[in-house]
Amino acid sequence: MNPLKCAVIGVGYLGKFHAEKYAALPGCELVAVVDADPLTAAEIGDRLGVEGLTDYRALLGKVDAVSIVVPTSLHHRVARDFLEAGAHVLVEKPITVTVEEADELIRIAKEKQRVLMVGHLERFNAAVLGLDLDHHKPLFIESHRLAPFKPRANDVSVVLDLMIHDIDIILDMVDSEVERIDAKGVAVLTGDIDIANARLQFTSGCVANVTASRVSLKVERKMRLFMPNAYVSVDFQNRVLARHCKGEGEMFPGVPEILSEESVFENGDALMEEIRHFLDCIRENREPLVSGQAGRRALATAIEITHLLKS
């Protein structure tokens, strides 16, 4: 099997890690990196032994697959150009700025029979992959994603920057239509919302309470799932999955015992697994774990929350 010719568009803070993964994976050949900053393109290209370009259009029709790690405002244009040129696309989250742009990418990918995958990296967290909710759908979900302020990635609100990770996971787990959303948020350090809380009610009866902050003094990435007779907590940061359920015995007269089990996963490489999955989907002609449609669904919900915060 011929190796897939790959490139990374945008090799800033996150994009350079994408490039390193492609360079290390068997079965693919990193042929170029692209960045608007010629010094960055040259530095990363030289370090990985590939061409460093400043204009992604020079690669159209010359590569099989790309990671797109540019500012969100450019996602649609760059992804559209590569899809129309016949390349498979992994685009960082959020998929695009608008739902209409996402719809166009999904349509082109379908017409061209190309893989369109969205980089919701938390789906490849080992603790998330260890979840088994096939038989017990959650009835109440509480998530907290807190981080100290960082000057990068502030071209979007905290909803599109951080909360969208949990929105994507929750929508996938609940697998039900959102019936109602209530949201509150505050701009603290930037001109956009920096801390927000949203309450999502689903037609299934499930309720999710989601909090995200990029002005916290600590880092916390946790989700708690409550279902009949069981409680599950996921610590994304430390890759710990804990399950608590009712046993057949009694803790006190008339009070059932609680059986607990905790799994601690090794420090895996979620980005490597994400890119490996992307390449496997290309070779096997199958839909990725986070498809364009899944990315659109998360974006649409995040946009609705953002509108409520600003209304």
N, C-alpha and C positions, 0 to 999 in steps of 0.2 A: 504494500500500500504506500503510495506516495505521501510524503509529509505535507500537511496543510500549511500553506504560506500565510503567515499571520503578521499583523501590525498593530501597534497601539497608537491611538490618536489622542494626544494630550498626556505628557509624561511629567506632570507636576508631582505634588505630594503622593497622591494615590496611583496615578498612571504609571509612575516608575516601578511600582510593585507589580502591576499587571505585566509590564515588559519583562521583569525578572522571571516571573512564573512561566511565561511563554518560552523564554530562552532556556529554561531548565526542563521543560516537559518533552518527553519523547513523542515522536509522531507529529510534531509540528516544527516549523522553521520560522523564527522571528526574522523577518526580512527588513523591517524598518520601524523607526519610531518617528512621531511627528509632534512638534510643539511650535506654538506661535513665537516663542522665545528661541532664537537661533542658538544661543549659548546652551540652553537647557537641552535642546534637541541634539546638539553636537556632543555634549557631555554624556548623556545617557546612551546615545548611539555608539560613541567610542568605547564606553565601558562594557557594552554588551556585544561589541563587534558587528554592529549593523549600521545601515545608513540612517542618518539623522536629518529629517526634512522639516521644512516650515509650512508647506502647503500639502494638505492631505489629498488634494485632487490629483497629485502626481501618482497616487497609488490606485486610483479607480481602475478596475478591470485587471489589476495585477496581483491582487491578493485574494485568498479564499475566505479569510475571516479577520475581523477586527474587534478590538475593545475600544469603545469610545468613552474617554474620560476627560471631557472638556466641560466648560461651564454649562449649566442646564439650558441656558438660552440658545446654545448651539447644538443641542442633542438632535433636534428634529432635522435640521439641515444636513448635518454630517451623516447621521444614520440613514436618511433618505437617499443621499447620494451613493452610499456604499451598497445599500439594498438594491437600488436600481441598476448598479453596475454588476450585480450578481454575487456580492459577498454576504456571508453570514455575519450577524451583528450581535455583540454583547454591549449594551449601553448601560452606563451607570444609572442608578436611581437619582431622582425620579425620571421616568422614561422620557418625558417631554415637559414643556411648560403648560400646554393645554391638552384637554381630552381630544380635541379635533386633530391635533398633531399626532397624538398617539394612535388614533384611528387610521390615519393615513399610513403610518409605519406598519401597522398590523396588516392593512390591505396590501401594501406592496410586498411584504414578506410572504403573504399567502400566494399572491400572483406569481412571484419569482421562485416560490418553493424554497425559501431560505429560512434558517433558524433566526428568530429574533428573541433574544433573552435579555432580561433586565437584572442589573446587578444589585439585588437585595441580598447583601452578603450574609445577613443574620440567618437566612434560611439554611446556610451551610455550617452554622454553629453546631458542634457535636452534640450539645445538650438538646437543641431543637430537633436534630435528626433522630435523637433517642426517644422522642415523645411518641406515644402510641395512644391515640384518641379515637381509634376506629369504632370502639364499642361504647364510648362514653363522651358525648359532646358536652363542653362546658356550658354552665348556665350563667355564671358570673366570672368575669375576667378583670383583673386589675394589673396594670403595667406601669412601671416607672423607668424612664430613660433620662438620666441626669448626667450632665457633663459640665466641666468648667468652661469658661469662655475661651474660644480660639478665634483668631482673626480670619482664618480661612473659612470657606463654605458659607459665608454670610450673604450671598446673593439671593438666598431664599429664606423664608421664615423657618422657625424651629419645627414647624409641622412638616415641611418638605425636607428639612435637613435631618431631623432625628425621629420624630413621631411616626413618619411614614414606614419605618422598619417594623414597628409594632402593629401599625394598621395592616400592613401586608400579611403578617403572620396571623393576626386575629381573623381577617377576612378568609384566609385559607382554612383555618381551623373550624370556624363556625359554619362556613359554607351556607349562608343564609342572606337574604336581602336586608340591607340596612333600612329600618323603618323610621327612625328619628335620630337626630344628632343635636346635642346641646354642647356649647363650647364657650370657654372663657380664656383670655390670655392677656399678657402684658408685654410691652416693649420696655426693656430695661437698659441695655447697652447699645443697641443698634436702632435703626429706623424701622425695623420690622419686629414681629412678635418673637420674644426670646424665651418665654415660659408659657405653656399652655396646658389646658386640661380639656378633654373631650369625653362625652358620655355617648356611647353608641348603643342604640336599642335595635335588636334584630327581630324579624318576623317570627323566628323560631322561639322567641322569648328570652334569649340570651341578652345580657347587658355587659358592655365592656367600658371600664373607666380607665382612660389612657392619659398619662401625664408625661410631658417632655419639657426639659429645661436645658439651655446651653449657658446658663449663668449660675450654676450650682457650685458649691465649694467641694463637692465630692463627685466621684463617678459611681453611678449605679445603673445597672441594666437588668431589671428583674420583671418577671411576669408570674402572676399567681392565677391558677385556674381552679374554679370550684364547680363540682358536679355532684350528682347524687351519690352519697356515701364515700366521696373521695375528694382530696385536695392535692393539687400538683403545683410545685413551684419550680421555676426555671431561672437560674442565675446565669445570664449570658456572659457576664464578665469573667466569672470563675469556672464556667462550664460545669455547673452542678445541677443535677436534676433530682428533685426529691418528691417522693410519692407517699401520701398518707391516706389510709383507707380504714373503714370499719372492719373489725374482725368478728369472729363468732363468739369470743369470750366477752367478759365484762370487766371494765376498769373499776367501776363502782356498781353497787346494786342498781340494776335498771339502766346503766350507762355502758354502751358497748366499748370494747377496747379499741385502741388506735394502733394499727400496724404501720410502721414506717420503713421506708427503703430509700437509700440515697446512692446515687451514681455520680462519681466524679470522673469526668472525661479528660484524657490527656490533652496537652496543649497542641491541638491540631492546627493546620493551616487552612482556614476557611476560604481564603482567596484562591489558593491552589486548587482546592476541591471544586470551587465554583467554576474556574476556568477549565479544569479537567472535564467537568460535567458538560460545559458548553461544547468542547471539542468532541466528546463522546456523542452528544446529540447530533452533531453535524455528520459524523461517520455513520451513525445508526439511523439517521433520518427520523428522529423522534422529537416530541415536544419537550422543551426544557422544564425543569421544576418551577422556574419563574418565567412564564411565557410573557409575550407582549400583552396578552389579554389580562394576565394577573397584574402586570405593571400598570396597565390602564385603570383597572379596578381600584388599586391602591391610590393612584393619582386622583381619580375622580372623588374618592372619599376625602382625601387630604385637601383638595381644592374646596370642597363644600365646608369643611371645618374652617379653613382659612377665611372664607367669605363670612362665616358666622362670627369669627373673631374680629373682623374689621367692620362689621355692620353696627 
